[in-house]
Amino acid sequence: MQSLYNKSWDQLKSDRSQFKEDIDQEATPILVFGQFKSARIVTVGLNPSEREFRESSKPLKGDKQRFLHWPRDGQLTSDLRKMAFERMTNYFTRGQAYSRWFDRYSPLLCSLSACYKSGTACHTDVISPFATARGINRCKGSNVRYLKKFGRPMWLEVMKKIPHAELVFGCGSVRHSFEELLHIPTWRKPSAELGKKVSEKKIKPPFLVYAKAKLPGTERSIIIFCWKPNRYGSPLCWLSDKDSENLGNIVRDTARREGFLK
């Protein structure tokens, strides 16, 4: 993971000046949130939130900082490298996690006998490891396409460094990246469904789909779930905690029938 981090640092060093209007200038790369060496469950978003580096328009300072901020000289010294890794791997145990966003996953993860703090789950981003100055869907389209060229292959390399990962869960448009990167031609529908309206938009059921795949270049099999309704990048939107827990039960039972989470 260290070599991937260094590669991402070099990429961001080039990109942050070229795409200054869209890449958050406080940001440093975030390859994974949490204890990736022990995680079996991996949740997936698009890219890190700017809230990891700032509150509204003001950068987080002092003990409120969640991740290493971009140093003034742009150099990743050995001390900063150590700090960056500590903050990535201990993100959920330092007491500064962006709980308003990550807590949305808690009921689902609980049904899977996992949680971020224990190290049985971690989080990654499939479009880019770089935080944008605003939601990535509001960034310039050509800039997002450029970020994908580096970020999506990097996500695959990060997944290969999560040695016990077997279940991947994402929301909304992440499924398009999964289809391309993991060569998924069709999705399957679980035998159970929540059985209620969960979207304010015209999204046709099934709301939950899944597929089995192998990480390219390896013999490792994983099972991927996608929850289709999504809004403003918020995970599991339109679901109460109880609904999210029930969704987790469906994911768990489906995964076990397919030979995972034994």
N, C-alpha and C positions, 0 to 999 in steps of 0.2 A: 504493500500500500504506500510505503514511503516513496518509491520511485514514481508512482502515479501522482502522488501529491506534488513532487518536484516538477513533473511534466506539466501539471495543471497550473502551477505557479508561473512557469515560463510562458505558458499560453496567455494567461491573464495579464501578465506584464505587458504583452504586446497588444492585447485586445482592449484594455481599459482606456487607453488614450484614443484608439481608433473609433471606439463606440461609446464615447464619454457621455452622450445624452441618454444612453440606455443601461450601461453597466454602472452599478453603484460604486462610487469611487472609494468607499470605505471597505469594500468587500475583499476578502481573500477566498481562495477556493475551499469549498466544503464537499468532500467526496462522500462522506457518510456521517450520519448522526448516530452516535452511540457505540456500544461494544460489539463491533462487527465480528470479532473472532469467535464469539459464542452464539450469535443470533441464528435462530432457525426461521424466523419470520422476518420478511423485509417489506416494509411499506414504501411506496414510490410516489413521488410528486413530480412536478415539472422542473423547478429550479428553486434554490434557496430564496426565502423571503428577504426583502430589504430590512424587515424587522429584526433579523438576526444581527444587524449592525447599527440600527438607529431606531429611535422612538419618534414617530412623525418625521420631522425634518432634521432632528438633532442626533448626532452620533452618540451611541452608548459609550459611557466613560467609566473608568475605574473598575470596581468590582461588579458593575452591571453589564460589562462586556461579556457576550456569550462566546464569541470567536475572536481569534486574532484579527485585528484591523490592519489595513494596508499600512506598512511603515513608511515614513517620510522618504527614506532613501530607496525604497522598493526592494531591499535586499532581504533574503531569507537566511538569516544567520543560524548557526547551530542552536542557539538558545531559543530563537523564535520558532524554529522547526520543532523543537521539543514541546514548546508551549502550544503550538498549533495542533499537534497530535494529541496532547493531553486534553485539550478542549473539545476535539472531535470525539474521542473515545469516551470521555467522561461527561459528555454534553448533558445527559439526563440525570446525572448524580451531583452536579455542581450547584443545583438550585437556581439556575438562571434560564432554564429552557423556555422557549416560546410556548407556554402551556395553553394559551388560548387556541392555538392551532393543533398541537399534538394531543391534547386531551380529548379531542374528537375521536381519536382512535381507541381510547382506553377500553370502552365496553366491548368492542369487537375483539381486541387483543386478549382481554380477560377470558372470553369464550374459547380462545385458542391456547389457553394456559400460558400466555406470554405477556410481557410488558417491557417497555423500554428501559426502565430503571434496573431491572434484574439482568439485563443483557440477553434476554431470550428473543428480543426484537430490536431491530435498528431501522433507520430510514435512509433512503437514497433519493436522488433526483435524476430523471432520465433525459431531460433536454439539455441541461447545463449545470455544472457545479458552481456557477458564478451567479451571485445575486444581482438582479436588475434593479434599477432605480424605482421601478413600479412593477405591478403585476406583469409577467412576461407576455400575456395576451394583449397588453396595451402597448407593447414595444413595437418598433418599426419592423414590419414583416421581413424585410431583407436582412436585418440584424439578427432576428430570431433564427432564420434559416442558416446564417453563418454560425451561430452558437451551436446549432444542432450538429454541424459537421464535426465538431470536436467533442461535444458533450455526449452524444448518443453512443458512439464507440467507446468512450471513456466509461460510461455506465456499465457496459458489458465487462470491461476489464475490472471494474470495482466489484461487480457481482462474483467474479471468479476468485476474488480475494476474501469473500465471505464464506469460509469453508463449510459451514453447516447449514447454509441457506437451502430451504426446500420449498417454502411457500412464499409467493410474491403477491402483494395486494396493492392495487392502484385504483384511482378514480378518474372518471372523465376521459379526456383525450390522451391519457398515457397509453391507452390500449392501441392507438395507431403506431406508436413507437415500438410497443411489444410485438405487433404483427410483423413489422419490418425486421427488427433486430433478432427476434427469436423464430422467425419463419413460421408464423401461425397462419394457416390458410383459412381456418374456420374456428369459431368459438362454440362451446357447448353450453347448454342450459342446465343448471342443477335440477335435481328432481323435486326440490322444494323451493318455494318462493315466499317472499314476505306477504304477498297477497293483499297489498293496500297501495293506494296512490301515494307516491313518494316524490313526485316532481311537479313543480309549477309550470314546467315547460312541456312541450309535446314530444316527449321521449317515449318511444314505443318499448314495451317490455319484450324480452326479459331485461330487468334492470341489472341482474348479476349474471356474468358469463365467466367461463373458465376454459383453460386449455392446459395440456401438458406439453413440455418442451425440454430440449437439452440445451445447456449453455454451449454456444458455438465453440468448437475447438476442444471440448471436453466430453466426458461420458456422464456428466452430472445431470440428472433429471430434476426438474422443478415443476411445480404446479402454479399457474398464474391465474389470479382472479381480478376481474375488473368490475367495479360498481359504476354504472354508466351515468346516472344523474350527477351533475356537478355544477357548482356556481362560484364564480370569483375565486377559484382555486381552493375553496374550503372543502375538506374531506367529509364524506358522508353527510352532505347537507340534506335538509328535509327529514332527517331521521332523529328521533328521540334516542336517549341512551338505551331504553328498552329495545327499540327497534334495532339499534346497532348491535346489541347483545344477541338478539335473535338472528341477525345477519351473520354474526360470528359463528353461531351454532350451525347454520347452513354451510358456511365455508368449512368448518371443522369436519362435519359429517361427510361432505363431498370429498374433501382431501383424504380422509381415511379410507373411503370406498375406493379411491384411486391409488391407494398404497403409500400415502404420505402421512406424516405425523404419527407414526406408530410408536 
